[in-house]
Amino acid sequence: MTIAPELSDRVLTELADAIGGEHVLTSKTARYNRARVPAPFPVHRWPERVPDLVVLPGSTEEVAEVVRIANAHRIPIVPRDGGTGLTDGAVPEHRGIVVDVKRLNQIKEIDLENRTCTVGTGINALKLNEVLAEHGLIYPDDPASYPCSLVGGRIGTSGWSLVGSRYGHSRDLVLSFEFVLPTGKVIHLGDGGGRKISKSSSGYQLKHLFMGHQGTLGIATEATLKLFPKPEAELSPFWAFPDYDSAYRCVGQLARAGIATFAGAVLFDEWKVDYLRRDDEAYIPQPADVRALVCAVAYGYEDEVRAGGKRLLRIAKDCGARYLGDEISQGDWAARHDRYATPLHGRTRSGQVAPMSWHCEDAAINYTELPGVRLEWHAIVERLRARFDVFDDWGMFCYTSANTGVDYLTEIDIGIWEQELGDEAWAAWVDAKREIAAVALRAGGSISACHGSCREGEVDLVPLELGGGYDVMLDVKRAVDPNNIMNPGKYGLQRAYAAERGAGA
């Protein structure tokens, strides 16, 4: 496929005719603003990722027309929703056209009787829930990026919700969605061919094939979502522990207790506690004897939350927990979305305060494997820090992925002073990411529970994780996107078009 070094006047005219000239943006500001995501990247290489232009279509039909034009001219095209992803899914690695979907932000229907709503994928859950609250309802997809991530991005990453143990994650909450294929054809995905139902046995479960597409198979433009009663009560107790093992035992027992209102539990290890103590990010008092923290969350009607809460508090006490009080508990849980608003901050290995940005590795790990994975990951980051002063270990937390406690989103946070990243430090970081991903696979986990695995390092091991399924993924990519225009380069899918593969197919 030929990458257009600059788009011709003919293409610009076709796009302007399709969506209006005011929605075709060519300025440097418009293009640079859509060239990256919050995850750190060597600043001196930023120009490599700048798109040739940006378009803002206002309907499914306009998105389809943009895609048809790009396909006809073999121009790379990358969908961009909130741009909050941390693994470069929305980054245009081969330049081309970025399709910003923020104009697709309408609420098209709220069905009070069937408890669903249908929205454009350019809306975020915060804005949607402001409207749903008037009806006593909630759409409970709750990532750390809740105020700024969009529904389309949640579909593109098959996102993970902080209260997923109670309500499910994006894949469970999205009933169906409208999707523009790389040819410009529009299809409807979900049970019953994209209708407003939650279970069907007709045909393949194509919705799940397209969840987590990372822009490689097309663009989601409209979605029908499950709604729930807005919780009447919330309980979010925070407990301190003198050691990691007690906290680990506690979080497991909380998750396995079978309490219906249980929405999640999170465990902070001693590296995370040390980071919070150093940088004063949280509202938690940090006496020296605190070595680990656990938070549990319950949602529901007041009487059922009160009853379930008593059970949660009793379990924690039996595990040696010290309750931190109502004010701290409520304040810290309320701050769960602050990461995306926190200014750059951190410390180098030598202790120097520096404007560091945040990167996280987010594997899915079985409960029984958490202690071992934790130590291996910290050792990897320590070796990295020993070589380069631009990295800092911001600790780990583990968060229940399901109400059975079977597996956890297991995240290690690394502060990176990206303005000081040179090619040598970046290469070492990529190697470290690959090592971290390899540990997750050896432990029987998945490289990512939340963001996807598109970045250098981790993406190398995706074929190892998926096995023969990765070959099917290559076949699907080539069949759906014969000209490889959709987000080329992601997930290593360019190998689907290799000559030898075509000859053998």
N, C-alpha and C positions, 0 to 999 in steps of 0.2 A: 504494500500500500504506500502510495506517495503522500508524504506529509506536506501540506501546503505551507511554504515559507511565509507567504502572506496571501490573504484571500483576494481574489480578483474582484474587479468592479462588478462583474456579472453575478458572482455569488452574493455580494452585498446587496445588489439590486433585488435579487430573488428573495433574500431574507426580509428586506424592507417591505417588499410587496406582500409577503406572507403575514408579517406580524406588526408592521408599522415601523417606519424608520426611527422613531423615538425609542423603540425597544431594541435596537441594535446598537450596542455600545462598543466603541473602538478606542476610547481614551486610555491613556496609560494608567490613570487612577482606577478606572473601572476594571481593567484587566489585572493589575497587581493586587487589588483587593480580593480577587477570587483565585489567587495563585497558590494559596497555602491554607493549612489548617492549624489549630493551636499547638500541635505537637512540634517540638524543636526540630530545626533543620539548619544546616550551615548557611548563614545569611549570605555569604559570598556566592552561593550557588542558586540563590533565589531566582534570578532571571531565567534559569533553565526551565522553570515551571510556569511561565506566564502564558496564558492563552492568546490566540490571535484576536479573538473578539468574544464578546459576551452578548447573549440574547435573553430577553425576558418575555417569553410567550405568556398569553393570558388565558389560554384554554387548551383542552386536550387536542382539539383540531389544530391549533397553532403549533403545539409541540410536535404533532405528527408531521406537519408540513416542514418544520425545521429539520426534522430527522430525514425526511425524504430528500431534501436538498443536500444535506450532508452526505447521505448515502450515494446519491447520484454523482457527487464530485469526489467521493472517497476522502472526506475530511473527518479527522477524529472529532468525537463529540463526547463531552463529559457532563453529566447532570450534577447540579450542586443545589443542595437544600440549605440547611443551616450552616454548613461548613464547620461543624463542631467535631467531626470525626478525628480520631487520633492515629489513623493508619493510612492516611493519604488517599482514601477512596475518592474524594472530590478534587484531588490535585491533578491538573492536566499535564501528565508526564510527557505527552507528545504534542503539546500545544493544541491547536485546533479551536473548536467552539465550545465554550462553557454555556450550558443551559441553566440559568438561574430560575428556579420555580417559585420564587416568592410572590409572584402575582397570582398564583393558584391558591389563594388563601381563603376561599369562601366556605361558609358552612351552608351546605346545599339542602340538608334535611336533618331534623331531629325527630325521630320516631319514638314518642313517649311510650306507646303501648308495647312495641317490640324491643325497646331499650337499645336502639342503635342510632348512630348519626352517620351522615355521609358528608365528607369534606374534601376540599382540594388539598393536595399533599403539601402545599406551601404554608399551611397553618401549623402553629406549635401548640402543645398541650396546655400551656399556661393560658393562652388566649382562648382556646376552646373551652377550658374549664371555667373561665369567667362567665361564659354564656350558659354553660350547662348548670352552673350553680343556681341559676334562677329557677331551674326545674328540679332542684334537689338531686342532681345526678353528677357523676364524675367519669372522666376517661382516665383510668389509673395507670397510664404509662409514665413512669417517673424516673428518668435517668438523672445523673448529676447535672446534665446540660438542659434540664427541664425548661428553663425560661427561654432558651434560644434554639434548641434543636427542632426540626420540623418533621411532620409525619412521614414525608417522603424519605428522609434520611433514616428514620427508624426502620422503614421497610428495607431500605438499601443495605443496612448493616445487620438486620434482624436483631434489633437492639435489646438491651437488658434493662430491666426496671428494678429500682431499689425496693419496691414493694411487690416484687414478682412472686414471692412465696405465697401471697394472699390472692393476687389477681391474675398472675401469669405475666409473661413478657410480650414484646411486640408481636411475635409470631402467633400468640394466643389471642391477643386483643384485636388484631386486624382480621375482620371476617372475610373481606374480599377487597380487591383493588383493580383499578383500570390501569392498563400498561401499554405504552407505545413501544413496539418492537423496532429493531434497527432498520427495518424496511419502511417504517412509517405506519405499519398496520397496527390497529388498536384491538387489544384483546381484554377479556375480563377474567380475573383469576380468583379462585376461592371455591368453596363447596357449592355445588349446583351451578358451576360455570360463572361464579362471581355474584351470586344472589345474596340476599340478606338472611342466610341460614348458616348454622354452625357445624352441621354434620351431614355428609353425603358419602355414599359409597359408589357413586357413578364416576368411573374413570380414575386416572392418576390424580394424586394430590399435588397439582401443579402450583398451588399457592406456595407451598413450602420449597419448591424448586426455585422460585423466583425471589423468595425472602433471602436477604443477604446477597443480592446480586452485585452490589458495589458498583453499579452503573455499567456493568459489562454486558448486560442483556437488554437494556432499554431504559425507559423512564416511567416511573409511577406518577400518575397525574390526579387520581381521585381514589379515595378509600372509604369503605364502610366499616365502622368501629363498634365494638361492644361498649355498652355503658353500664354503670353500677350505681346503686344508691350512694349519695355523698355520705361518707362516714360521719356518724354523730359524735363519735369520741375517738381520741387517739391516745395511746400510751407508749412512751419511748424511754424506758428506764435505762440509765447508764451506770455501769458498775466498774469499780477498780479492783485489780488483782495484784498480789505480790509476785506472781510468776506467770509465765506463759502457759505452762501445763494446766494450771487450774482454769485459766480463762478458756483454753482450748476444750477442756472437758465440759465446761459450762455451756459453750455455744453449741456443742453437739447435742447436749441434753435438751436445750431449749428447742432446737429444730426438730428433734424426734418426739417431742411431747404430744403432738397431735392436737394442739390448741387451735380451734377453728379460726380465731381472729388473728393468729400469728401472721405477720406480714414480712418478717425478715429478722435476721440477727447478723451482727457484724463484729469481728474480732480485730483489734489493733495489737500488733506485736510490740516488743520492746524497742525496736528500731523506730517504729512509727511514734511511740510515746516520746522517745528521745527527740525526734524531729519536732513534734508539737511543743515540747518543752523549750527547745532552742528557738523556734521561730514564732511561738505564740500565735499560731494560726487558729487554734480552737479556743473555746470558752471553758475548757476543763482545767481545774486546778491540778497541778502536777507535783505533789509531794514526792520526795525521792524514793519512797518505798513502793510507788506505783510502777509496775513493770509491764502491765497489759490492761487493756480495756475491752469491755463488751457492751454492746447496745442491742436491745431487742425492741421490736416495733409491733404494735397491735392496732388494728382498725376495726370498727364495727359500731353497733348500737352500744349505748353507754352501759347498760346492764351486762351485756355479754363481754365487753372489754374489761369491765371491773372484775368479773369472775375469772376470766382468763388471765388477767394481770396478776391476781393473787397467786395463781399457779406459777407464772413466770418468776415472780419475786421469790417464791419458796425454792424453786430449782436453783436460782442463782445463789441464794443464801447457803444452801447445802453444799455448793461448790466453793464456798469461801469468799464470795463477792462482798464488796463494800459499796452500798448504794450511795451515789454521789448527790442525791437530792433532786427535787422536782425542777428547780430553776435551771440547774446545769443540764439535766436530762432533756428538758423541752428545748432549751436554747441550742444545744449542740445538734439535735435532730433537725431543728428548723434551719440550721446552717448547712444542711447536706448538699445544697446546690451552689454553695459559695465558690467552689473551686474554679468555675468558669468566670468569676468576677474578681478573683483574688489577684492583686497586682503581682508582677514578677518579683520574686524574692527568693533568697536562699543563702547558703554558705558554701564556700569552696572547701576542699579537703583541709586546707590550712586554717579554716575558720573565718575567712574573709567574707563579709556580707557582699552579695553580688545579685544582679538582676537575672535570676535563673528562671527558665520556663520549665514546664512540667511534662514528663513523659511517663507513661505507665505500661507495664506488661500485664495482661489480664487473662491468664489461663483459666480453664475450668478443671478443677482438681477434686478427686474424691476426698471425703473427710479424712479417711485413714492415712492419706498420703501428705496431708498438709504440713506436718512437722518437718518431714525430710525435705520436701520441696523448698520450704522456707529457708532452711539453712544453706542449701545449695545455691539458691538465688542470691542471698546476701553475700556469699563467698565470691560469686561471679562479679558482683558490683564492687566489692572491696578490691579485687584485683584490678578492675578498671580504674578505680579511684587512685590506686597506688601509682598508676602510670600517668594520669592526666588530672590536673587540678580543676578542670571545668565540670566535673561530675560530683553529685552529692547523693547519698542514700537517704531517701525520705521515708523509708520503712514500708511495711506491708500491712494490708488488711485483707480479711477473707469475709465474704458475704454470702449468705445462703442463696442458692439459686432456686431451690424448691422447698416445699414445706415438709419434705421427708428428710432433708439434710443429706441427701445422697452426694451432692457435689457443691462446690463453692466457687464463686468468682474469686480468684486468688490473684491479688494485684500487688506488684512492687512498684513504688513510685521513685523515679530518679529525677533529681533536679539537674538541668543542663544549661550552662551559660552559653547559649547558642551564638552570641556575637563573637565568642572566643574559639568557636569550633573550627579547627583546620581539617584538612583532608585526612591527616593521620589519626586525629582523635575521632573523627567520624567513622573511619574504617574500623577502629577498635570498638566503637559503640555498636556498629552493625554486627561485628563478631560476637559481642556480648549478647545482643538480642538473639542471635542464632543459638548460643549456648543456653539461654533461658528457655527458649522454645523447646530445645532438645530435652531439657530436664522434665518439662511438662509431659512430653510424649513418653519418655521412659517411665514416668509415674502412672501411665495409663490415662492421661488427661487429654485435653484439647488445647491447642496453642492459644485460642481466644474464646472467651465466653461472652464478649461484649462488642468489641470494636471491629473484628475482622482481622485478617492477616495479610495486608497488602504491602507492608513496608519491607525494605531491604533487610535481610537477615531472616526474620521469621517466615517470610513468604517462601523462602527456599525449602522449608520443611513441610509445606502444605501437601505436596504429593505423598510424603511419607505418612502423614496423618490419615489421609483419605484412602490410600492404597488404590485398589482397582477403581474405586469411585472417582478418583481424579481423572482417569481416562474417560469415564463417562462425562465428566464435567467438560473435558476438551471437546468431546463429540457434540455436546449440547451447544457449546459456544460457537463452534463452526457452523452448526446447522441453523442456529437462530440469527447469527451475525456473520453471514458469509464474507463480507468485505472487511471485517474487523474494524469497524468505525467506533464501536462503543467502548469508551474508556480503555483504549489499547495499552497493554503493558501490565495491567493489574492481574494479580494471582498467577502470573507467569503464563497466561492463556495465549500468548503469541505463539507458543509451541503448537497450538492446535492447527496452525496454518503452515507448519514446516513441510517442505516438499516431500520428505520421506514418509511423513505421516499420511499425506494425501495419497501417495502411491500405494501405501499399504491398506488404505481404508476401503 
